[in-house]
Amino acid sequence: MARANYVFTSESVSEGHPDKVADRISDTVVDAFIEADPEARVACETMVTTNRIILAGEVRAGRPGGDKGANKAFTRDIIASLQPKVRAAVKDIGYAQKGFHWEKAKFACYLHGQSAHIAQGVDATAKKEEGAGDQGIMFGYACSETPEMMPASLQYSHNILKRLADARHSGERPELEPDAKSQVTLRYENGKPVEVVAVVVSHQHSKKLGDKSYSQPRFADLVKPYAASVFPDGLVTKKTKWHINPTGKFEIGGPDGDSGLTGRKIIVDTYGGASPHGGGAFSGKDPTKVDRSAAYACRYLAKNVVAAGLAERCTIQISYAIGVAKPTSFYVDLHGADSIDPAILEAALPDLMGGCTPRAIRTHLKLNRPIYARTAAYGHFGRQPDNEGGFTWERDDLVEELKRLA
């Protein structure tokens, strides 16, 4: 039986964290390829360090009716266009520092053509439906702890950094620099968050705070109101512990302070440890990769289950074999809710997305669009669907159909 009373912690990192810089760059590459060819294949890894940006991985793109030579040239042209897009992404994050500068950092690109042996497993033929890009397991999760149907400890951690980033980008707080981390510890009673036990914020900063030199107490006074503002009334108490830049100065940050790699913040990207994770990263991968698209599908289905009132928590697992379209398994856990037999959902949910084949998922969620750079920071889930087609997996448009199953 699940515990009702406990303390739980999740963390988040800002868009300027070195690993998130790498994720943003990799997803900028995905967007560039999908914008040129909605059926493009991309597996891009990025490394960032002191004034260096390095891309590596496999790509494929083409135009309808193009021959092999023309498509190779088309792919080369997209690769050649990447450098200014990557630099623009780094500029948008806010890096114009001596140790990592959007314009001055050295850029190296080692992207090359996708392996034909991988492509043959994914490509559809007259005899075979498009298969999964790899084997693996993916999870989706939703809960009733927050309006976003996300674990509260993670949602508040994201919200703290987003609030501080908004203040930095607007010019309201020019003392703030891009790199930051947050952590929120909540006390739960009867499975519901009732108190903020502790908040940790480590935020890169300039040498001066306004016209005064940096001091830890002064910086804490600057940051704390922004962090406190994200919590509902009553959660922060006199006993809440605040740790703001607990080590002291944090002037050297981002890729100059620590190297960054694509895909190293998968728990931040998903559910903050409140749900299992299959192990695959999202950023840098086109949606034929089920690591990404099937995880989005599982979140979409789990969120609709909770939104329909069938459970307060829902976990969904799906698995695939490389080159095979049909999932090898589909599992639903309602964490003790008895409003519906999970087996009914296991039978019905895949059919609501065309059997959850890779092509059906991409079609249902409209994933063959350049919508991925916006996912790279502050979580892939718990976001609002936008007017450009981003975050379609956060829709709750299956609710009425699911209610009829109960």
N, C-alpha and C positions, 0 to 999 in steps of 0.2 A: 504494500500500500504506500502511495506517495506521502511524503511528509507534508504536514500542513503549516508547521511553524519552523522557520529557518532563516538564515542570513545568506544572501547570494550577491555576487559581484560580477559585473561585466565591464569591459573597457572599450574605448574607441580611440581612433587616431585621426588627425586632421588631414586635409588634402595636401598639406605641406610636409607630412611625414615622408621620409625617403621612400618607403615601400609604396606609399600611396602616390607619390610622384611617378614611380615606375608603373603602377597600375594605370594611372591617367594617360601616360604616354602610350602604353600598350593598347588601351581602348581607343585612343585617338587613331592609331594605326588600323584597328578593326573598322572604325567608322569610315576612314578614308577608302578602304577597300570595298566595303559594302555600298558606299555611296556611288562608287564607280561600277560595281557589279554586285547586285543583291545576292548572287549565289557564290560570292567569293569565299575562299577558304583562307583562314588566318590562324596561325598559332605563333603569337609574337611575345617574346620575353624581352624585358628591358632591365638594364642595370644602370643605376646612376651613382656617381661618386663625385668627389671634388672636381668640379668643372668638366665632367665627362658624362656623356649620354651614349649608351651602347645598345643597339637593337640586334636581336638574333631570332631566328625562327624560320617557319615555312609558310609560304603563301601561294595562292593560285587565283587568277582572275582571267576573265575573257569577255568578249562580246558575242552575242548570238550570231551563229554562222561563221565566226572567225576560225581560221585554220590554226594549227598548232604554232606556227611561227608568228602569226599576227597576235595571238593571245600571249605569247611570251613577251613580245614587244609591249603589249598593253600593260602587262604586269610590271615590266621594267619602268614604264612611264609612271605608274602609281608609286612605285618605290622611290623614284626620283623626286616626286612631289612631297615626300614625307617630311623632310627636314624643316621647312618653314611651319608646317602644321604642328610638329613636335615643339618647336621653339615657342610658338604662340600658346600652346597648352601650358608650358612652364611659366611663361609671362603671366598668363591668366591666374595661375596659382599665386604668383607674387614674388618669384625669385629673381632678384636683381642684385645679388650680394657678391662680394668679392670671391667667395669660395664656391658659389654656384649661381651663375648668371644666365638668364634665358638666351641672351644674344651671344655671349662669349664662350659658353661651354663648348668643348670639342664634341663633335657628333660623328659617330661611326655606325654604319648600318650593314649588317650581315644577314639580312633576310634573303632567302633563296626559295626555289620551287618546292612545292609539296611532294613528298615521296609518292611515287606511283603505286606502291604497295599499300600505303594507307588510303590513298584516294580510291582504289578499287573496292575497298570495303564499304565506302560511304556512297559512292556514285550509284544512282539508279540505272537500271538497264531494262531492256524489253522483258527480261525474265525475273528481275529482282527489284523490289522496292528499295528506296534509299535506306541504307543501314545506319546504325549508330556509329559515331566517329571513334568510339573506344568502348571497352568494357568499363563497368564501374557501378557504384551505388550513389544515389543522390537522395537528399532529404529535403522536406519542406515542413514548416512549422508555423503555427499561429496560436495566439492565446488572447484572452479577454482582459489582460492587465492594463492595456493602454488603448486609446482610440485607434491607433495604428495597428492594433492586434499584434503587437510585438512585446517581447520581454521588457519589462519596465527598466531594469537596470541597464540594458543596452540602449534603449530608446533615449533615456535621459543622458547617457554618456554621449551619444551622437548629438543631441540637442545642445548640450553645453558647447561643444566645439563648433557647431554650426552657428550658434549665437555669437561666439567670439570671432569667427571668420567673417560674419556679416559686419561686425563692428570694425574689423580690420580693413575689409574691402571698401567700405563706405568712407573711410577716412576718419571715422569717429574715434578710433583708437590707433593712431599711427605708431604707438610704441610696440604694438604686437607684430611679430614676424610669423611666417607661415607654419613652422613646425610646431606640433602640439600633440599631447595625449591627455585623455581623461579616463577616470574610473569611478564608478558609482557602486556603493554597497548599500543594499536595502534589507530591512528586516520585514519578513513576511509573517502574517498571522492568518490562519485558515486559507493559506494559498494566495493571499492578497498583500501587496506592498502597503505597509503602514508607517514606515519611518525610514528616513535617510540616515544610515549609520555613519557613512564616511564618503567624502568626495575628494578625489585626487585630480589636480590639474597641473601638468607641467607644460609650460608654454614658452616658446622662444620669444625673445624680446630685444629691443634695441638697447644701446648702452645707456640711454637716458630715458627717463619717464617724464615727458614734458621737458621742463627746464631743470630737472633735478636728476642726479645720478641714481642708478638703480639701487634699490634696497628690497630685500625680500618682503618685509612687512608692507611697504608701500605698494609693491606689485600685487600682493594678496588683496589689499584693499581695492585695487583696480579691477581684478578679475572676479572676485567673489560675487558682486552684484549680478554680473552676467550669468554666472553659473547658477546662482540661487533662483534666478527668474524662470528657469525651465521647469521647476517642480510645482506640482499642484499644491494648493494651500494645505498646510498641516503636515506635510511630509518632512520638511526640514524642522528640526527641533533645536532646543538649546544644547542637547547632547550630541548633535551632529558634529563630527570631526572634519576639519578642513585641512587639506595638505596641498598647498599651492606653491609650486616650485620648491619642493622640500629639500632639494640638494643645493639651492642657492641660484647663482647666475646660470642663465641658459641663453647665451648669445650665439654660440656656434651650433647651428642646427641644420636640419635638412640633409641633403646628400653630402655636404661638406663635413658634417659631424658624424655621419654614419652612412654607409652605402645602402642603397635600396634595391630591391628585386621585386619583380612581378609575382603576385600570388602568395606573399608571406603573411597576409592578414585575413585569412579565410574565416576565422571566427568572428572578427570584427565585421566582415562583409555579410555574415549570415545572422546568427541568433545569440551571439555573445556567450556561448557555452550552455545555453538553456535547452538546446536540442542537439542531437547527434549531427555530425557532418561527414559526408562521404569521402572527403579528402581532396577533392579536385578544386582548383582555383577557377575563378570566372574570367578575370580580366585578361585581355589579349587573345581571347578565343571567339571565333565566329559561332553563330548559333547552331551549326551542324554538330558542334561538340556538346554532347549531352551533359557533360560536367556543368555547363552553363544553362542550356535551354531546359533540360529536365528538372534541374533544381528550381528554375523559375516556375515550371509547370506545377511542381509539388507545392511550392508556396501558394500559388494561385488556388489550387484545389483545397489546401488546408485552410486558407483564409476564408474561403466561401463556406466551408463546413462550420467554422466558428461563427461567421457572420449570420448563418442560417439558424443559429441557436442550438445546433446539434451537440455541441460540446464546448466547454470553456478552454480546452486545449486540444490540439490535433497535431499529430506527427504523421507524415506520409513518407514512405520509402519506395523508391523505384530502382530497378536495376536493368542493365543492358549487356549484351554481348556485342563485340565489335563486328560491324558489317551486317548485323541483324536488326530488322526494323522493330519487331514486336518486343516489348519489355519481357525480361525473363522472370520478373516478379513485381507485385504491387501490394503494398502493406499499409494498413491504416491502424493507428493507435489513438483512441479517444480518451486515454488516461482515466478510465473508470466511468465515463459518462454512459448512461444506460438508455438514452433517448432513441438510439438506433443501434442495430447490430453492425459492428464494423465490417462484417463480411458483406453486408448489403452495399456499403460504400466501396469496398474493394471491387465489387462487380460493376458498379454503376459509374464511378468516377472516371476510369479510363475512357469509357465510351463517350463521355461529355467532351473529350478532346480527341476524338477520332482514333481511339485505341492507344493514345500516347506514343505513337511512332514519332521519330524525330521530325519528319516532314509535317505531320499533323500538329505537333506542338508549335512549330515555327509559323504555320499558317494561322492557327487559332490565336496566338499571341502577337502575330504580325512582327516577328522578330527580324525579318530580312530588311532592316532599316538602320541607318546610322544613328543609333540611340544609346550607344554604350559609354561614351566618355563621361556622361553625366552620372553613371552608376559608380564611378571609381572611388568616391569618397562618401562617407556618412551612411554607408550601408546600401545593399542592393534591395532591401526589403523595408516595409514600413514607410514607403514614399508615396507621393500622390501621382497618379497618372497625369501626364502633361499633354499639352495640345499638339506636340510634335510626335506623339506616339510612344513616348518613353514610359516605362513602368506599367505596361499593360497587364502584367501579372499581379498588379495590386487591385485590379477591378474586382467587384463583388457581384458580378452579373449572373451568377449561377444560383443565387440564394433561393429564389422562388422555386426553381426546379428541385433543389435539394430538400426544401421543406416538404415537398410532396412525397419524398421517399420515406419520411419518418412515420 
